[in-house]
Amino acid sequence: MNKAKMLIVDDESDLELLIKQKFRKQIREGLYEFMFAPNGQEAFAILQQNHDIDLVLSDINMPLMDGLTLLSKVSEISPLIKVVMVSAYGDIENIRTAMNRGAFDFVCKPVNFEDLELTVQKTLQHVRQLRETLQAIKENNILRMYVDENVLNFMSSQEFEQSLLANETVEASVVFIDICGFTAITENVDANTVVTLINKYFDVMVKEIIAHGGHVDKFMGDAVMAVFRGEYHADRAIEAALAVREQIGSIEENLIDHTTFLPKVATGINSGEMISGNIGSSSLRRLDYTVIGDVVNVAQRLQSVAKPGQIIIGQAVYAQVKESFSCQSLGEVALKNKANPLTIYEVIA
């Protein structure tokens, strides 16, 4: 377990002694490390030199720089540093200001050290979870390959931290694109060739998805799942699918067994409300920020009934895009776990 580093900011010198006495066991065991500053100005200087500080416990009323000013500056250094404010009983105005500026919690003077210990534990646990999640994401090789500098900067921002914890219902379009016939290729060529080819096709798909304002949710075997949100999400999803079909359809592979592989894709698209959130196992520290729900399931099943080169949509998507794209009805089809057949359409152009 890594040592937690905390900065105590208070112009009352006796607080330093009390902190050292209260947490002497954790200090002795190497669990906690404390640093001290008499005002916000010195605290800010310490923070600039020590970006690995996890928690700041700060008084509000101090000389040179008060606690509220310090609080507003902490996020400039790192959004992962959490601030707990110390305030006198009844000072509700300053407490409200502190919480609005991003304080994680507050304790009241005179300090109840039992309450302080629980607050410290809760805050450190929150910081630890955030750091572990960020580390897991930063170590994801696929993310490194496809994420540009602006997104990496966003990963270190307060907005990103909040997005990790947000679960919401969203209106979006989901696209499943499968490379047809690729399983047969894996049986006839060597592993290096298989990986090179599938990465080549995925790269084509990813570029078109991003170019049309979507994001890649996950790679699933030889298929890609992408999500489009915002204005005209269904139109952009179809435009991306058409572009992928055209790009992949122009490829011709001459394989080492002297056969020719002409890759094609089968695509399913569906739109509607879905749940967006961090899904996975916290005990394994493996969480995917993804979308789930019936709309997503139907999109995957539409892809499963699509033939090579086909882009299949359901009634909901057709109603949104019928004036923008040429589509033809394929009649009704029975999909797994759906009580009634669904009318499906093929996007022609």
TIDOPA-23977 format. One line per field, with one value per residue (C-alpha): x, z, y; residue number from 0. Coordinates in nm, 4 decimals. Each point is the difference from the previous one (the first is absolute). Layout:
# residues N
c1	[X, ...]
c3	[Z, ...]
c2	[Y, ...]
seq	[NUM, ...]
END
This chain:
# residues 349
c1	[0.0000, 0.1464, 0.0582, -0.2679, 0.1375, -0.1940, 0.0584, -0.1385, -0.0468, -0.0778, 0.1514, -0.0596, 0.3215, -0.1607, -0.1934, 0.3243, 0.0742, -0.3554, 0.0107, 0.3302, -0.1372, -0.3298, 0.1552, 0.3256, -0.0779, -0.0600, 0.3122, 0.2109, -0.1275, 0.0742, -0.3639, -0.0289, 0.2453, -0.0877, 0.1310, -0.0922, -0.0396, -0.1109, -0.1893, -0.1316, 0.2963, 0.2551, -0.2399, -0.0283, 0.3801, 0.0153, -0.2684, 0.1904, 0.2985, -0.1992, -0.2590, -0.0462, -0.1796, -0.3383, -0.1859, 0.0132, -0.1567, -0.0299, -0.1284, -0.2028, 0.1211, 0.3790, 0.2462, 0.1616, -0.2325, -0.3246, -0.1349, -0.2638, 0.2625, 0.2243, -0.2916, -0.0520, 0.3699, 0.0298, -0.1752, 0.2680, 0.2525, -0.2010, -0.3730, 0.0784, 0.1038, -0.3018, -0.0507, -0.1745, -0.0792, 0.0099, -0.2498, -0.1549, -0.3530, -0.2591, 0.2220, -0.2468, 0.0726, 0.3675, -0.0870, -0.2423, 0.2597, 0.2594, -0.2291, -0.0954, 0.3705, 0.0615, 0.0800, -0.0431, -0.1213, 0.0324, 0.0517, -0.0865, 0.2114, 0.0626, 0.1122, -0.1577, 0.2889, -0.2201, -0.1995, 0.3223, 0.1422, -0.3107, 0.0033, 0.3674, -0.0612, -0.2973, 0.1868, 0.3125, -0.2081, -0.1634, 0.3374, 0.1457, -0.2869, 0.0401, 0.3758, -0.0420, -0.2605, 0.2142, 0.3033, -0.1917, -0.1201, 0.3426, 0.1490, -0.2478, 0.2066, -0.2931, -0.0997, 0.3560, -0.0071, -0.3200, -0.0263, 0.1415, 0.1666, -0.3218, -0.1736, 0.2992, -0.0115, -0.3713, 0.0823, 0.1802, -0.2815, -0.2711, -0.2646, 0.1459, 0.0108, -0.3686, -0.0828, 0.1559, -0.2556, -0.3030, -0.2691, -0.2752, -0.2678, 0.0960, -0.1536, 0.2490, 0.0644, 0.1979, 0.1826, 0.1340, 0.2322, 0.1193, 0.2705, -0.1621, 0.1868, 0.2924, -0.0309, 0.0843, 0.3142, 0.1231, -0.0049, 0.2231, 0.2662, 0.2517, -0.0751, 0.2100, -0.1881, -0.3362, 0.0851, 0.1482, -0.3105, -0.2574, 0.1884, 0.0141, -0.3785, -0.0673, 0.2147, -0.2127, -0.3184, 0.1289, 0.1051, -0.3430, -0.1854, 0.2002, -0.0293, -0.3797, -0.0074, -0.0340, 0.2199, 0.1125, -0.1573, 0.1794, 0.1550, -0.1780, 0.1902, -0.0163, -0.2731, -0.0094, -0.2651, -0.0297, -0.2278, -0.1221, -0.1507, -0.1154, -0.1822, -0.0880, 0.1644, -0.1912, 0.0982, 0.3656, -0.0034, -0.1294, 0.2476, 0.2831, -0.1309, -0.0230, 0.3555, 0.1311, -0.1763, 0.1536, 0.3521, 0.0037, -0.1590, 0.2893, 0.2585, 0.1357, 0.2321, 0.2319, 0.0667, 0.3050, -0.2036, -0.0476, -0.3653, -0.1632, -0.2069, -0.2497, -0.1173, -0.3562, -0.1869, -0.3475, -0.1483, -0.2876, -0.1147, -0.2598, -0.0994, -0.1791, 0.0459, 0.2771, 0.1856, 0.3514, 0.2340, 0.3028, -0.0803, 0.2210, 0.1650, 0.1491, 0.1688, 0.1929, 0.0487, -0.1411, -0.2757, -0.1199, -0.1690, -0.2646, -0.3687, -0.2459, -0.3691, -0.2508, 0.0965, 0.3598, -0.1084, -0.2229, 0.2817, 0.2224, -0.2775, -0.0655, 0.3672, -0.0317, -0.2722, 0.1853, 0.1636, 0.3451, -0.0203, -0.3375, -0.0794, -0.3132, -0.2095, -0.3225, -0.3269, 0.1114, 0.3089, -0.1878, -0.2562, 0.2816, 0.2024, -0.2409, 0.0098, 0.3809, 0.0955, -0.1227, -0.1340, -0.2009, -0.2196, 0.1083, -0.3219, -0.0231, 0.2645, -0.0039, 0.2829, 0.1240, -0.1861, -0.2519, -0.3598, -0.1169, 0.1671, 0.1569, -0.0164, 0.3503, 0.1421, 0.3182, 0.1822, 0.0919, 0.1630]
c3	[0.0000, -0.1040, 0.2608, 0.0032, -0.0030, 0.1653, 0.0351, 0.3093, -0.0426, 0.3153, 0.1706, 0.3424, 0.0799, 0.2589, -0.2769, -0.1326, 0.3389, 0.0349, -0.3481, 0.0715, 0.3280, -0.1436, -0.3008, 0.1636, -0.0647, -0.3739, -0.0209, 0.1784, -0.2284, -0.3106, -0.1060, 0.0286, -0.0685, 0.1115, -0.1194, 0.1664, -0.1106, 0.2036, -0.2879, -0.3515, -0.1679, 0.1474, -0.0560, -0.3694, -0.0300, 0.1636, -0.2343, -0.3046, 0.1105, 0.1127, -0.2584, 0.1746, 0.2988, 0.0377, 0.2485, 0.1223, 0.3363, 0.0037, 0.2372, -0.1628, 0.1852, -0.0335, -0.0778, -0.3446, -0.1787, 0.1485, -0.0398, -0.2607, -0.2278, 0.0494, -0.0843, -0.3359, -0.0831, 0.0901, -0.3187, -0.2019, 0.1334, -0.0122, -0.0041, 0.1980, 0.3140, 0.2298, 0.2439, 0.3358, 0.1547, 0.3702, 0.1165, 0.3208, 0.0924, -0.1570, -0.2832, -0.2536, -0.2644, -0.0273, 0.0104, -0.2923, -0.1937, 0.0620, -0.1169, -0.3121, -0.0800, 0.0128, 0.3632, 0.0546, 0.3605, 0.3118, 0.3744, 0.2705, 0.2712, 0.2700, -0.1947, 0.0999, -0.0757, -0.0270, -0.2715, -0.1597, -0.0187, -0.1754, -0.2400, -0.0815, -0.0648, -0.2249, -0.1979, -0.0457, -0.1206, -0.2603, -0.1192, -0.0142, -0.2164, -0.2398, -0.0292, -0.0637, -0.2697, -0.1724, 0.0138, -0.1524, -0.2841, -0.0656, -0.0219, -0.2655, -0.3161, -0.2369, 0.1572, -0.0425, -0.3683, -0.0832, 0.2483, -0.0969, 0.2299, 0.0656, 0.1354, 0.2173, 0.1499, 0.0614, 0.1885, 0.2606, 0.0348, 0.2603, -0.2686, -0.0809, 0.3686, 0.0322, -0.3184, 0.1478, 0.2781, -0.2083, -0.0984, -0.2204, -0.2544, -0.3424, -0.3455, -0.2518, -0.2941, 0.0283, -0.2938, -0.0211, -0.2961, -0.0594, -0.2432, -0.2019, -0.0679, 0.2200, 0.2133, -0.3054, -0.0535, 0.3502, -0.0826, -0.3063, 0.0739, 0.2770, 0.3165, -0.0942, -0.3278, 0.1770, 0.2524, -0.2667, -0.2178, 0.2734, 0.1389, -0.3497, -0.0397, 0.3498, -0.0740, -0.3069, 0.2070, 0.2882, -0.2259, -0.1644, 0.3322, 0.1529, -0.3178, 0.0315, 0.3681, 0.1553, 0.2453, 0.0078, 0.2997, -0.0335, -0.2314, 0.0136, -0.1817, -0.3636, 0.0620, 0.1182, 0.2169, -0.0351, 0.1595, -0.1481, 0.2216, -0.0541, -0.2907, -0.2986, 0.1664, -0.2170, -0.3219, 0.1021, 0.0987, -0.3465, -0.1741, 0.1924, -0.0877, -0.3695, 0.0046, 0.1739, -0.2526, -0.2899, 0.1493, 0.1009, -0.3302, -0.1945, 0.1678, -0.1671, 0.1951, -0.1689, 0.2702, 0.0431, -0.0960, -0.3454, 0.0609, -0.0252, 0.2845, -0.0776, 0.3408, 0.0483, 0.3049, 0.1367, 0.2045, 0.2450, 0.1285, 0.2618, 0.1795, 0.3205, 0.3748, 0.1667, 0.3310, -0.0057, 0.2900, 0.1393, -0.0380, 0.1202, 0.3079, 0.2557, 0.1765, -0.3218, -0.0603, -0.3468, -0.0866, -0.3471, -0.0510, -0.2351, -0.0904, 0.0739, -0.0529, -0.2463, -0.2712, 0.0128, -0.0047, -0.3034, -0.1875, 0.0460, -0.1152, -0.3064, -0.0866, 0.0409, -0.2687, -0.2383, -0.3008, -0.1262, -0.1193, 0.1631, 0.2454, 0.1915, 0.2064, 0.1956, -0.0154, 0.2489, -0.2003, -0.3310, 0.1280, 0.0748, -0.3202, -0.2763, -0.1575, 0.0024, -0.1163, -0.2573, 0.1856, -0.0937, 0.2205, 0.0553, 0.1774, 0.3455, 0.1751, 0.3280, 0.2315, 0.3017, 0.3243, -0.1789, 0.0400, -0.3298, -0.3430, -0.0900, -0.3329, -0.1300, -0.2796, -0.2020, -0.0591, -0.3676, -0.0240]
c2	[0.0000, 0.3383, 0.2665, 0.2724, 0.3527, 0.2799, 0.3742, 0.1749, 0.3763, 0.2006, 0.3053, -0.1572, -0.1875, -0.2277, -0.1811, -0.1481, -0.1560, -0.1327, -0.1558, -0.1730, -0.1340, -0.1204, -0.1765, -0.1125, -0.3690, 0.0550, 0.2183, -0.2608, -0.2776, 0.2061, 0.0288, 0.3791, 0.2803, 0.3541, 0.3351, 0.3306, 0.3615, 0.3090, 0.1649, -0.0534, 0.1644, -0.2402, -0.2908, 0.0858, 0.0021, -0.3451, -0.1331, 0.1247, -0.2086, -0.3057, -0.1062, -0.3351, 0.1536, -0.1714, 0.2187, 0.3593, 0.0871, 0.3776, 0.2642, 0.2786, 0.3122, 0.0392, 0.2827, 0.0594, -0.2422, -0.1303, -0.3497, 0.0864, 0.1548, -0.3029, -0.2280, 0.1731, -0.0445, -0.3682, -0.1139, 0.1832, -0.2505, -0.3228, -0.0790, -0.3166, 0.1917, 0.0186, 0.2851, -0.0280, 0.3398, 0.0854, 0.2599, 0.1301, -0.1044, 0.2250, 0.1211, -0.1324, 0.2646, -0.0946, -0.3701, 0.0418, 0.2000, -0.2704, -0.2801, 0.1981, 0.0441, -0.3725, -0.0865, -0.3738, 0.0320, 0.2155, -0.0367, 0.2506, 0.1605, -0.0959, -0.3080, -0.3294, -0.2361, -0.3079, 0.1761, 0.1244, -0.3526, -0.1317, 0.2950, -0.0595, -0.3707, 0.0711, 0.2659, -0.2117, -0.2949, 0.2254, 0.1318, -0.3519, -0.1262, 0.2925, -0.0510, -0.3736, 0.0602, 0.2625, -0.2256, -0.2895, 0.2198, 0.1509, -0.3487, -0.1085, -0.0435, 0.0279, 0.3307, 0.1297, -0.0944, 0.1843, 0.2890, 0.3386, 0.2543, 0.1951, -0.3090, -0.0911, 0.3505, -0.0501, -0.3220, 0.2118, 0.2523, 0.0377, -0.0531, -0.3411, -0.0948, 0.0860, -0.1926, -0.3150, 0.0077, 0.1006, -0.2505, 0.1378, -0.0758, 0.1331, 0.0229, -0.1403, -0.2294, -0.3239, -0.1584, -0.3559, -0.0673, -0.3564, -0.1115, -0.2784, -0.3216, 0.0875, -0.3138, -0.2113, 0.2098, -0.0789, -0.3701, 0.0300, 0.2638, 0.0583, 0.1965, 0.3041, 0.0371, -0.0327, 0.2719, 0.2295, -0.0295, 0.0503, 0.3003, 0.1444, -0.0333, 0.1310, 0.3038, 0.0778, -0.0307, 0.2108, 0.2862, 0.0182, -0.0309, 0.2850, 0.2098, -0.0162, 0.0959, -0.3443, -0.1863, -0.3609, -0.1705, -0.3339, -0.2569, -0.3365, -0.2728, 0.1085, 0.2591, 0.3606, 0.1640, 0.3779, 0.2604, 0.3279, 0.2694, 0.3570, 0.1607, -0.2209, -0.2990, -0.2494, 0.1815, 0.0123, -0.3671, -0.0969, 0.2322, -0.1661, -0.3478, 0.0909, 0.1381, -0.3126, -0.2242, 0.1932, 0.0051, -0.3670, -0.1021, 0.1531, -0.2272, -0.3116, -0.2310, -0.2493, -0.2562, -0.2223, -0.3085, 0.1613, 0.0765, 0.3415, 0.1451, 0.2757, 0.1243, 0.1161, 0.1240, -0.0707, 0.2834, 0.0425, 0.3412, 0.0868, 0.3208, 0.0883, 0.0318, -0.1974, 0.0018, 0.1421, -0.0774, -0.1787, -0.3709, -0.2833, -0.1445, 0.2373, -0.2943, -0.0740, 0.3731, -0.0480, 0.2445, 0.1000, 0.3331, -0.1359, -0.0057, -0.2784, -0.0676, -0.1409, 0.2511, -0.1254, -0.3661, 0.0556, 0.1768, -0.3051, -0.2340, 0.2165, -0.0416, -0.3774, -0.0164, 0.2341, -0.1609, 0.1047, 0.3603, 0.0660, 0.2811, -0.0989, 0.2414, -0.0325, 0.1904, 0.2697, 0.0907, -0.0167, 0.2508, 0.2467, -0.0375, -0.1030, 0.3467, 0.0100, -0.3503, -0.2472, -0.3046, -0.3053, -0.2134, -0.3587, -0.0934, -0.1496, -0.2043, -0.1923, 0.1054, -0.1892, 0.0810, 0.2253, -0.1109, 0.1494, 0.0173, 0.3354, 0.1779, 0.0653, 0.2140, -0.0043, 0.3285, 0.0135, 0.3450]
seq	[0, 1, 2, 3, 4, 5, 6, 7, 8, 9, 10, 11, 12, 13, 14, 15, 16, 17, 18, 19, 20, 21, 22, 23, 24, 25, 26, 27, 28, 29, 30, 31, 32, 33, 34, 35, 36, 37, 38, 39, 40, 41, 42, 43, 44, 45, 46, 47, 48, 49, 50, 51, 52, 53, 54, 55, 56, 57, 58, 59, 60, 61, 62, 63, 64, 65, 66, 67, 68, 69, 70, 71, 72, 73, 74, 75, 76, 77, 78, 79, 80, 81, 82, 83, 84, 85, 86, 87, 88, 89, 90, 91, 92, 93, 94, 95, 96, 97, 98, 99, 100, 101, 102, 103, 104, 105, 106, 107, 108, 109, 110, 111, 112, 113, 114, 115, 116, 117, 118, 119, 120, 121, 122, 123, 124, 125, 126, 127, 128, 129, 130, 131, 132, 133, 134, 135, 136, 137, 138, 139, 140, 141, 142, 143, 144, 145, 146, 147, 148, 149, 150, 151, 152, 153, 154, 155, 156, 157, 158, 159, 160, 161, 162, 163, 164, 165, 166, 167, 168, 169, 170, 171, 172, 173, 174, 175, 176, 177, 178, 179, 180, 181, 182, 183, 184, 185, 186, 187, 188, 189, 190, 191, 192, 193, 194, 195, 196, 197, 198, 199, 200, 201, 202, 203, 204, 205, 206, 207, 208, 209, 210, 211, 212, 213, 214, 215, 216, 217, 218, 219, 220, 221, 222, 223, 224, 225, 226, 227, 228, 229, 230, 231, 232, 233, 234, 235, 236, 237, 238, 239, 240, 241, 242, 243, 244, 245, 246, 247, 248, 249, 250, 251, 252, 253, 254, 255, 256, 257, 258, 259, 260, 261, 262, 263, 264, 265, 266, 267, 268, 269, 270, 271, 272, 273, 274, 275, 276, 277, 278, 279, 280, 281, 282, 283, 284, 285, 286, 287, 288, 289, 290, 291, 292, 293, 294, 295, 296, 297, 298, 299, 300, 301, 302, 303, 304, 305, 306, 307, 308, 309, 310, 311, 312, 313, 314, 315, 316, 317, 318, 319, 320, 321, 322, 323, 324, 325, 326, 327, 328, 329, 330, 331, 332, 333, 334, 335, 336, 337, 338, 339, 340, 341, 342, 343, 344, 345, 346, 347, 348]
END
